[in-house]
Amino acid sequence: MSGDGRLARPARAGGRRGWRPRLDSLAFRLVAGAAVWAAIALVAAALILTALYRDTVERGFDERLAVYLKTLVGNLANQTPGQLGDPGNLGEQRFELIYSGWYWQVRQEGGPVVLASRSLATDTLDLAKARDAKTVDGVESAVMTGPDGQELRVLSRTIIFDADHRYDVLIAGNASDLEQEIRSFRTSVMLTLAVFGAGLIAATGVLIRLGLRPLDRVRRSLAEMRSGREQRLEGPFPAELEPLARELNALIASNQEIIERARTHVGNLAHALKTPLSVITNEARSAGGPLAAKVIEQAEIMRMQINHHLDRARIAARSKVIGAVTEVQPVLERLVRAMGRIHGDRGIEVALTVAPGARFRGEQQDLEEITGNLVDNACKWAASRVAVTVERIGEGEDAVVVVRVDDDGPGLTEAEMAEATRRGRRLDESKPGSGLGLSIVTDLAGLYGGDFAMDRSPLGGLRAVVTLPAADA
């Protein structure tokens, strides 16, 4: 309790907090699963597309080299063996540019180079240094490093004019251009699929949120029931959630039925026990004597114990009722009027201040019992004035109703405050009552998850403060 008598708001395990991602939520799991699957599928798609594109581009590149090879062989075939001349640029200007990466070469089989493109300058290509060689229909394809360090794709074949004139004809193209084209394609595919994947994940998230929206409607309906604005889950709900709503409504109805049955049994038990106790007490009073006095004393203790435990059982049953909500102001207005009539002969003034929208999340009988005990106790001890103040603190599940009852009486010491809440303890036997009032208040507040405390009042006497759960306005 603070210096002004206010109780600190109790922490509630189910209270709302600032929004933060829930890693254990269904939405997160579904979106995360979709994101992982989309990432795997799109990466695989990118690799497959790039591989297919590489195969297509390399095949097209080889076909282009094959055309140059056929053109070169055709030009040579029209010449005199042993007197081969320059066939020209074969329709590709890069064969004329030195170290352009595009070369052709004619070598006498097992002998020297007899013709070469201007791009080779004074260098030659040695097919023996080629790698990944393979032969299809007499044409050998391979990969090798060119004179300027370029990666070359090579096609070659042997042409035979006669037994003395056999030539190895070779065409080479710069594969670096090919790799650059493939890298550019791979980058474009990755970017396109990344954008597509982001859009797919976003769309999946939206669809999942829409799909789970009925669950949010169920949550809101349960909150409405808890706050007392609804008595059952009201649909319509999707086919998958309809059985859940039906079972929840059946559970709520069963809970209410069990509580009503418990109340009936409590009432029957109270009636069954009180009647024999009354008979015993009446017989003892009529008999007289020390034994009769002891019987009367013990019977009264038994009656107090029975009342206390029956009240606790009844209160515990009521405190678990779903959807019970009580408006605070009408209850306290009736209570103040009743106390004014009861203690009017002593000139006790009872002032009431209730914050707008104060609603107790519990049953009216329990609020009446809590506040009735506090106000009645304050009026018994007050000199002339009692002040009742009700305030709502917090929002949502954390909201509480704080009831403060101040009087201008003599007040209590710290030890007396602790003693006053013990069941059956009365600090002054001259005042009427059973000594159970403040104990009942403590028990009731605890059953609702609230709190009860006492302190010095600004009016000079005692301040009693009870904190109870609030319902939404």
C-alpha positions as CSV (number, residue, x, y, z in Angstrom):
1,M,0.0,0.0,0.0
2,S,1.3,3.4,-0.9
3,G,1.4,6.4,1.4
4,D,-2.0,7.6,0.2
5,G,-3.6,4.3,1.0
6,R,-3.7,3.1,-2.6
7,L,-2.9,-0.6,-3.3
8,A,-0.5,-1.4,-6.1
9,R,-2.3,-3.0,-9.0
10,P,-1.7,-6.8,-8.8
11,A,0.0,-8.5,-11.6
12,R,-2.1,-11.0,-13.5
13,A,-0.6,-13.8,-15.5
14,G,-3.1,-13.4,-18.3
15,G,-2.8,-9.7,-18.6
16,R,-2.3,-8.0,-21.9
17,R,1.2,-6.7,-22.7
18,G,2.8,-4.7,-25.5
19,W,2.5,-6.6,-28.8
20,R,5.4,-8.8,-29.7
21,P,5.8,-11.7,-32.1
22,R,4.7,-15.0,-30.7
23,L,7.0,-17.8,-32.0
24,D,4.6,-20.4,-30.8
25,S,1.6,-19.0,-32.6
26,L,-0.2,-21.0,-35.3
27,A,0.1,-18.0,-37.8
28,F,3.9,-17.9,-37.2
29,R,4.3,-21.6,-37.6
30,L,2.3,-21.7,-40.9
31,V,4.0,-18.6,-42.3
32,A,7.5,-19.9,-41.3
33,G,6.7,-23.3,-42.8
34,A,5.5,-21.7,-46.0
35,A,8.6,-19.5,-46.1
36,V,11.0,-22.4,-45.6
37,W,9.3,-24.5,-48.3
38,A,9.1,-21.5,-50.7
39,A,12.8,-20.8,-50.2
40,I,13.7,-24.4,-50.9
41,A,11.4,-24.7,-53.9
42,L,12.5,-21.4,-55.4
43,V,16.2,-22.1,-54.9
44,A,15.8,-25.5,-56.5
45,A,13.8,-23.8,-59.4
46,A,16.6,-21.2,-59.9
47,L,19.2,-24.0,-60.0
48,I,17.2,-26.0,-62.5
49,L,16.4,-23.0,-64.7
50,T,20.1,-22.0,-64.7
51,A,21.2,-25.5,-65.6
52,L,18.7,-25.7,-68.4
53,Y,19.7,-22.3,-69.6
54,R,23.4,-23.2,-69.5
55,D,22.7,-26.3,-71.5
56,T,20.7,-24.4,-74.1
57,V,23.3,-21.6,-74.4
58,E,26.2,-24.0,-74.6
59,R,24.4,-26.0,-77.2
60,G,23.7,-22.9,-79.2
61,F,27.3,-21.8,-78.8
62,D,28.6,-25.1,-80.1
63,E,26.2,-25.0,-83.0
64,R,27.5,-21.6,-83.9
65,L,31.1,-23.0,-83.7
66,A,29.9,-25.9,-85.8
67,V,28.7,-23.5,-88.5
68,Y,32.1,-21.7,-88.6
69,L,33.8,-25.1,-88.7
70,K,31.7,-26.2,-91.7
71,T,32.3,-22.9,-93.4
72,L,36.1,-23.3,-92.9
73,V,36.1,-26.9,-94.1
74,G,34.0,-25.9,-97.1
75,N,36.5,-23.2,-98.1
76,L,39.4,-25.5,-97.7
77,A,37.8,-28.3,-99.7
78,N,37.7,-26.0,-102.8
79,Q,41.4,-25.4,-102.6
80,T,44.3,-27.4,-104.0
81,P,45.9,-29.8,-101.4
82,G,49.3,-28.6,-100.3
83,Q,48.5,-25.1,-101.5
84,L,45.9,-23.9,-99.0
85,G,45.1,-20.2,-98.9
86,D,43.5,-17.9,-96.4
87,P,39.7,-18.6,-96.3
88,G,38.9,-15.1,-94.9
89,N,37.0,-14.2,-91.7
90,L,34.3,-16.8,-92.0
91,G,31.7,-14.1,-91.4
92,E,33.0,-13.3,-87.9
93,Q,35.1,-10.1,-87.6
94,R,36.6,-11.3,-84.3
95,F,38.7,-13.8,-86.1
96,E,40.6,-10.7,-87.4
97,L,41.2,-9.1,-83.9
98,I,44.3,-10.2,-82.1
99,Y,43.6,-12.3,-79.0
100,S,39.9,-11.7,-79.3
101,G,39.2,-15.2,-78.1
102,W,37.8,-16.3,-81.4
103,Y,40.4,-18.4,-83.4
104,W,40.7,-20.9,-86.2
105,Q,43.6,-23.0,-87.1
106,V,44.6,-25.6,-89.8
107,R,47.4,-28.0,-88.8
108,Q,48.9,-30.7,-91.0
109,E,48.2,-33.9,-89.1
110,G,51.3,-34.6,-87.0
111,G,53.0,-31.5,-88.5
112,P,53.1,-27.8,-88.3
113,V,50.3,-25.2,-88.5
114,V,49.8,-24.2,-92.1
115,L,47.0,-21.7,-91.7
116,A,45.6,-19.6,-88.7
117,S,43.3,-16.7,-88.1
118,R,44.9,-13.3,-87.6
119,S,43.5,-13.2,-84.0
120,L,46.1,-15.9,-83.1
121,A,49.0,-13.7,-84.2
122,T,52.1,-15.9,-83.8
123,D,50.6,-18.3,-81.3
124,T,49.1,-21.8,-81.9
125,L,46.5,-23.9,-80.2
126,D,47.6,-27.3,-79.1
127,L,44.6,-29.7,-79.0
128,A,46.6,-32.1,-76.9
129,K,46.2,-29.7,-73.9
130,A,42.5,-29.6,-74.2
131,R,40.2,-31.1,-71.5
132,D,36.8,-32.6,-71.3
133,A,37.2,-33.9,-74.9
134,K,34.4,-35.9,-76.5
135,T,33.8,-36.9,-80.1
136,V,30.4,-37.0,-81.9
137,D,30.1,-37.8,-85.6
138,G,33.7,-37.2,-86.2
139,V,33.7,-33.8,-84.5
140,E,35.7,-33.5,-81.3
141,S,34.6,-30.9,-78.7
142,A,36.7,-29.8,-75.8
143,V,37.7,-27.0,-73.5
144,M,41.1,-25.3,-73.3
145,T,43.0,-22.2,-72.2
146,G,43.8,-19.7,-75.0
147,P,46.9,-17.7,-75.6
148,D,45.6,-14.7,-73.6
149,G,44.3,-16.8,-70.7
150,Q,40.7,-17.0,-72.1
151,E,38.6,-20.1,-71.5
152,L,37.9,-21.5,-75.0
153,R,35.4,-23.9,-76.3
154,V,36.9,-25.8,-79.2
155,L,35.5,-27.9,-82.1
156,S,37.9,-29.8,-84.4
157,R,37.8,-32.4,-87.1
158,T,40.2,-34.0,-89.5
159,I,39.8,-33.5,-93.3
160,I,41.5,-35.9,-95.7
161,F,42.3,-34.8,-99.3
162,D,44.5,-37.9,-100.0
163,A,47.0,-40.1,-98.3
164,D,49.6,-37.3,-98.2
165,H,47.3,-34.4,-97.3
166,R,45.5,-34.8,-93.9
167,Y,44.7,-31.7,-91.9
168,D,43.3,-31.0,-88.4
169,V,40.9,-28.1,-88.6
170,L,40.1,-26.3,-85.4
171,I,37.6,-23.6,-84.4
172,A,37.7,-21.9,-80.9
173,G,35.3,-19.4,-79.3
174,N,35.6,-17.4,-76.1
175,A,33.6,-19.2,-73.4
176,S,34.0,-16.2,-71.0
177,D,31.3,-14.4,-72.9
178,L,29.2,-17.5,-72.4
179,E,29.8,-17.6,-68.6
180,Q,29.0,-13.9,-68.3
181,E,25.7,-14.4,-70.1
182,I,24.9,-17.4,-67.8
183,R,25.8,-15.3,-64.7
184,S,23.6,-12.5,-65.9
185,F,20.7,-14.9,-66.5
186,R,21.3,-16.5,-63.1
187,T,21.2,-13.1,-61.3
188,S,18.0,-12.1,-63.1
189,V,16.4,-15.4,-62.2
190,M,17.4,-15.1,-58.6
191,L,16.1,-11.6,-58.3
192,T,12.8,-12.5,-60.1
193,L,12.2,-15.6,-57.9
194,A,13.2,-13.6,-54.7
195,V,10.5,-11.0,-55.5
196,F,8.0,-13.7,-56.4
197,G,8.9,-15.6,-53.2
198,A,8.5,-12.5,-51.0
199,G,5.1,-11.9,-52.6
200,L,4.1,-15.5,-52.2
201,I,5.1,-15.4,-48.5
202,A,3.2,-12.2,-48.0
203,A,0.1,-13.6,-49.7
204,T,0.4,-16.7,-47.6
205,G,0.5,-14.6,-44.4
206,V,-2.6,-12.7,-45.5
207,L,-4.4,-15.9,-46.3
208,I,-3.4,-17.5,-43.0
209,R,-4.6,-14.4,-41.1
210,L,-7.9,-14.5,-43.0
211,G,-8.2,-18.3,-42.4
212,L,-7.5,-17.9,-38.6
213,R,-9.8,-14.9,-38.2
214,P,-12.7,-17.1,-37.0
215,L,-10.5,-18.2,-34.1
216,D,-10.2,-14.5,-33.2
217,R,-14.0,-14.3,-33.3
218,V,-14.1,-17.2,-30.8
219,R,-11.6,-15.4,-28.6
220,R,-13.7,-12.2,-28.7
221,S,-16.9,-14.2,-27.9
222,L,-15.2,-15.8,-24.9
223,A,-14.1,-12.3,-23.7
224,E,-17.7,-11.1,-24.1
225,M,-18.8,-14.0,-22.0
226,R,-16.1,-13.4,-19.4
227,S,-17.1,-9.8,-19.1
228,G,-20.8,-10.7,-18.7
229,R,-22.0,-9.1,-21.9
230,E,-22.9,-12.5,-23.4
231,Q,-24.1,-15.8,-21.9
232,R,-23.0,-18.2,-24.7
233,L,-20.9,-18.4,-27.8
234,E,-22.8,-16.9,-30.7
235,G,-22.0,-17.8,-34.3
236,P,-22.0,-18.4,-37.1
237,F,-18.7,-20.2,-37.1
238,P,-17.0,-22.2,-39.9
239,A,-17.7,-25.9,-40.1
240,E,-14.4,-26.7,-38.4
241,L,-15.1,-24.5,-35.4
242,E,-18.9,-25.2,-35.1
243,P,-18.3,-28.4,-33.0
244,L,-15.9,-26.4,-30.7
245,A,-18.5,-23.7,-30.1
246,R,-21.1,-26.3,-29.5
247,E,-19.0,-28.1,-26.9
248,L,-18.0,-24.9,-25.2
249,N,-21.6,-23.8,-24.8
250,A,-22.4,-27.3,-23.4
251,L,-19.5,-27.0,-21.0
252,I,-20.7,-23.6,-19.8
253,A,-24.3,-24.8,-19.3
254,S,-22.9,-27.8,-17.4
255,N,-20.8,-25.5,-15.2
256,Q,-23.8,-23.4,-14.4
257,E,-25.8,-26.5,-13.6
258,I,-23.1,-27.8,-11.3
259,I,-22.9,-24.5,-9.5
260,E,-26.7,-24.3,-9.0
261,R,-26.6,-27.9,-7.7
262,A,-23.8,-27.0,-5.3
263,R,-25.8,-24.0,-4.0
264,T,-28.8,-26.2,-3.4
265,H,-26.8,-28.8,-1.5
266,V,-25.1,-26.0,0.6
267,G,-28.6,-24.6,1.5
268,N,-29.9,-28.1,2.3
269,L,-26.8,-28.8,4.5
270,A,-27.2,-25.5,6.3
271,H,-30.9,-26.2,7.0
272,A,-30.1,-29.7,8.1
273,L,-27.4,-28.6,10.6
274,K,-28.9,-25.4,12.0
275,T,-32.2,-27.0,13.0
276,P,-30.6,-29.7,15.3
277,L,-28.3,-27.0,16.8
278,S,-31.3,-24.7,17.5
279,V,-33.0,-27.6,19.3
280,I,-29.9,-28.4,21.3
281,T,-29.5,-24.7,22.3
282,N,-33.1,-24.3,23.3
283,E,-33.1,-27.5,25.4
284,A,-29.9,-26.4,27.1
285,R,-31.3,-23.0,27.9
286,S,-34.4,-24.5,29.4
287,A,-32.3,-27.0,31.5
288,G,-30.0,-24.4,33.1
289,G,-26.9,-25.2,35.1
290,P,-23.1,-25.2,34.3
291,L,-23.4,-28.1,31.8
292,A,-26.2,-26.3,29.9
293,A,-24.1,-23.2,29.7
294,K,-21.2,-25.1,28.3
295,V,-23.5,-26.8,25.7
296,I,-24.9,-23.4,24.7
297,E,-21.3,-22.0,24.3
298,Q,-20.1,-24.9,22.2
299,A,-23.3,-25.0,20.1
300,E,-22.8,-21.3,19.3
301,I,-19.2,-22.0,18.3
302,M,-20.4,-24.8,16.1
303,R,-23.0,-22.5,14.5
304,M,-20.3,-19.9,13.7
305,Q,-18.0,-22.5,12.2
306,I,-20.9,-24.0,10.1
307,N,-21.9,-20.5,8.9
308,H,-18.3,-19.7,8.1
309,H,-17.5,-22.8,6.1
310,L,-20.9,-22.9,4.3
311,D,-20.3,-19.3,3.3
312,R,-16.9,-20.1,2.0
313,A,-18.3,-23.0,0.0
314,R,-21.1,-20.8,-1.4
315,I,-18.7,-18.0,-2.2
316,A,-16.1,-20.3,-3.9
317,A,-18.9,-21.7,-6.1
318,R,-20.1,-18.3,-7.1
319,S,-16.7,-16.8,-7.8
320,K,-16.1,-19.3,-10.6
321,V,-19.3,-18.5,-12.5
322,I,-18.4,-17.4,-16.0
323,G,-19.8,-14.0,-17.1
324,A,-21.0,-12.7,-13.7
325,V,-20.7,-8.9,-13.7
326,T,-22.1,-6.4,-11.2
327,E,-22.6,-2.6,-11.5
328,V,-20.9,-1.1,-8.4
329,Q,-22.8,2.1,-8.0
330,P,-26.4,0.8,-7.5
331,V,-25.1,-1.8,-5.0
332,L,-23.3,0.8,-2.9
333,E,-26.1,3.4,-3.1
334,R,-28.5,0.9,-1.6
335,L,-26.0,-0.1,1.0
336,V,-25.3,3.6,2.0
337,R,-29.0,4.2,2.3
338,A,-29.4,1.1,4.5
339,M,-26.5,2.1,6.8
340,G,-27.9,5.6,7.1
341,R,-31.1,4.2,8.5
342,I,-29.4,1.7,10.8
343,H,-26.9,4.2,12.3
344,G,-29.0,7.3,11.8
345,D,-29.6,7.6,15.6
346,R,-25.9,8.2,16.1
347,G,-25.7,10.9,13.5
348,I,-23.2,9.0,11.2
349,E,-22.8,10.7,7.8
350,V,-21.9,8.2,5.0
351,A,-20.5,9.8,1.8
352,L,-20.2,7.8,-1.4
353,T,-18.1,8.5,-4.5
354,V,-18.0,6.0,-7.3
355,A,-16.0,6.4,-10.5
356,P,-18.0,6.1,-13.7
357,G,-18.0,2.7,-15.3
358,A,-16.9,0.8,-12.2
359,R,-18.0,-2.8,-12.7
360,F,-17.1,-5.8,-10.6
361,R,-16.3,-9.1,-12.3
362,G,-18.3,-11.2,-9.9
363,E,-21.7,-11.8,-8.4
364,Q,-23.8,-9.0,-6.7
365,Q,-24.2,-11.0,-3.5
366,D,-20.5,-11.2,-3.0
367,L,-20.0,-7.5,-3.6
368,E,-22.8,-6.7,-1.2
369,E,-21.2,-8.9,1.5
370,I,-17.7,-7.4,1.0
371,T,-18.8,-3.8,1.1
372,G,-21.5,-4.4,3.6
373,N,-19.1,-5.8,6.2
374,L,-16.6,-2.9,5.6
375,V,-19.2,-0.1,5.7
376,D,-21.0,-1.6,8.7
377,N,-17.7,-2.0,10.6
378,A,-16.8,1.6,9.7
379,C,-20.1,3.0,10.9
380,K,-19.9,1.1,14.2
381,W,-16.5,2.7,15.0
382,A,-16.9,6.1,13.4
383,A,-17.4,9.2,15.5
384,S,-19.5,11.1,12.9
385,R,-18.3,10.4,9.4
386,V,-17.7,7.5,6.9
387,A,-16.4,8.0,3.4
388,V,-16.7,5.3,0.7
389,T,-14.7,5.8,-2.5
390,V,-14.6,3.5,-5.5
391,E,-12.0,3.8,-8.3
392,R,-11.3,1.7,-11.4
393,I,-7.6,1.3,-12.2
394,G,-6.0,-0.2,-15.4
395,E,-7.4,-1.6,-18.6
396,G,-8.4,-5.0,-20.0
397,E,-7.5,-8.1,-18.0
398,D,-5.4,-6.0,-15.6
399,A,-8.2,-3.7,-14.6
400,V,-9.2,-3.7,-10.9
401,V,-11.9,-2.0,-8.8
402,V,-10.5,-0.5,-5.6
403,V,-13.0,0.2,-2.8
404,R,-11.8,2.4,0.1
405,V,-13.8,2.8,3.3
406,D,-12.6,5.6,5.7
407,D,-13.9,6.5,9.1
408,D,-13.0,9.1,11.8
409,G,-13.1,6.6,14.7
410,P,-10.2,5.7,17.0
411,G,-8.5,3.5,14.4
412,L,-6.2,0.4,15.1
413,T,-2.6,-0.2,15.8
414,E,-0.6,-2.5,13.5
415,A,-1.0,-5.4,15.8
416,E,-4.8,-4.8,16.1
417,M,-5.1,-4.7,12.3
418,A,-3.5,-8.1,12.0
419,E,-5.7,-9.4,14.8
420,A,-8.9,-8.0,13.4
421,T,-8.8,-10.2,10.3
422,R,-8.5,-13.4,12.2
423,R,-11.7,-15.4,12.1
424,G,-14.0,-14.9,15.1
425,R,-11.8,-12.3,16.7
426,R,-13.5,-9.1,18.1
427,L,-11.4,-6.3,19.5
428,D,-14.2,-4.8,21.5
429,E,-17.0,-7.1,22.9
430,S,-19.2,-4.0,23.5
431,K,-19.9,-3.8,19.8
432,P,-22.4,-6.2,18.3
433,G,-21.4,-8.9,15.8
434,S,-19.8,-12.3,15.4
435,G,-16.2,-11.3,14.6
436,L,-16.4,-12.9,11.2
437,G,-16.9,-9.7,9.1
438,L,-13.4,-8.8,8.1
439,S,-12.4,-12.5,7.8
440,I,-15.2,-13.0,5.3
441,V,-14.0,-9.9,3.4
442,T,-10.4,-11.3,3.3
443,D,-11.7,-14.7,2.1
444,L,-14.0,-13.3,-0.6
445,A,-11.3,-10.9,-1.9
446,G,-8.8,-13.8,-2.1
447,L,-11.3,-16.1,-3.9
448,Y,-11.7,-13.5,-6.6
449,G,-7.9,-13.0,-6.9
450,G,-8.1,-9.6,-5.1
451,D,-6.6,-8.3,-1.9
452,F,-7.7,-6.7,1.4
453,A,-5.6,-4.4,3.6
454,M,-6.0,-1.8,6.3
455,D,-4.2,1.4,7.1
456,R,-4.6,4.8,8.8
457,S,-7.3,6.9,7.3
458,P,-6.9,10.6,6.3
459,L,-10.0,11.1,8.4
460,G,-8.1,10.0,11.5
461,G,-9.6,6.5,12.0
462,L,-9.2,3.3,9.9
463,R,-9.0,2.9,6.2
464,A,-10.1,-0.4,4.7
465,V,-9.1,-1.1,1.1
466,V,-10.3,-4.0,-1.0
467,T,-9.1,-4.7,-4.5
468,L,-11.3,-6.8,-6.8
469,P,-11.2,-7.7,-10.5
470,A,-13.0,-5.2,-12.8
471,A,-15.2,-6.0,-15.8
472,D,-15.0,-4.0,-19.0
473,A,-17.4,-1.1,-19.3
